Structures are given as structure tokens and as C-alpha cells.
Amino acid sequence: MFKCLERDLYRNIGRMIKSLAFWLFIVQSVAVIGWVILYLMKAGSIYVATQIYVLKGVFILIVGPIISWVISLILYGFGELVDNSSKISVNTNGERIYDYEKIEKEREREDRLKMLLDDKLISIEEYNALLNKSYKGDAEDGE
């Protein structure tokens, strides 16, 4: 269960980081607007310091979204770097950095071979030969 969750959780991490940057910007912008509304409500209830709270509210309304936009740009840029490094790896090595389908197939094959060995349907020599055959095949594929 956790293998599947781990595989799906980290599958396309660059895209997920970029999506997080977008949603973080939305949440921060809504929070800034809420904060400004609170300042303006407080300004309406206190007569003496009304101008100070209104100025603070306007300042936060202008500066808050700009700061959240800059933060989201930095996070989005990091996601873009992760995406591009994965693409470079595919172009230079011909394979993905973490090929989870291939890893999962290897684990399943090893588990099936282990079950055959435990049920004494194959000998330890056959088990080792089959494991070595799969690893040699992988090494030949990578060349």
C-alpha cells in the first residue's frame, strides 16, 4: 500500500511543485484580503487611530499580493528546474531518474521468484541464475 502511495506521491514532482506555487499564491492572496478587511473593520471601530489602520490596510493590500507573487515565482522556478533536470536526464541517459514502473516490476519478479524458492519449486541455483539474468538484462538495456 505504501509503495503505491510513495510512487504516486513522487511521480511528477516538478509539476506538483509548480501546482503548489499556484495554489499557495491563491491562498496567500485570499489571506491578505481577509487581513485587510480585519484592519478596515478595526479602523471603523476605533475613531482615534482610523487613519493609521486605513493606511496599514491599503499598504498590506498593495504589498501583500506582490510578496506572495514573488514567493510563488521562486517556488514555480524551482519546480521548473526539477522538471528540466528530469528532461535532461531522459535525453542524456535515455531513462527517467526514477522509473517506478520498472522498479515495481523488478520487485514483483523478485517476490515471485522468492515464492517459488520458498515452495521448493526451484533450486537456489536456479533462483540466483534467474535473478542474475534479470540484472544482466537491465545492464544491457542501459547501454
FENRA-V122056 format. One line per field, one symbol per residue. ss: DSSP state (2 for helix, 1 for strand, 0 for the rest). psi: psi as a letter, one per 20 degrees, with the letter a starting at -180 (. if undefined). burial: + if it has 24 or more other C-alpha atoms within 12 Angstrom, else -. A space follows every 50 residues. Layout:
ss: ???
psi: ???
burial: ???
This chain:
ss: 02222222200022222222222222222222222222222222200002 22222222222222222222222222222222222222222220000002 2222222222222222220000022222222222222222220
psi: ghggggghhjfmhghhghghgghgggghghhgghggggghhhhhhohgkg hghgggggghhghghgghggghgggghghhggghhggggghgijqqgnnh ggggggggghgghhghghjkhqrhghghghghghhhhhhhhi.
burial: -----------++++-++-+++-++--++--+--++--++---------- --++-++--++--++--++-++--++--+--++--+----------+--- ------------+-------------+---+------------
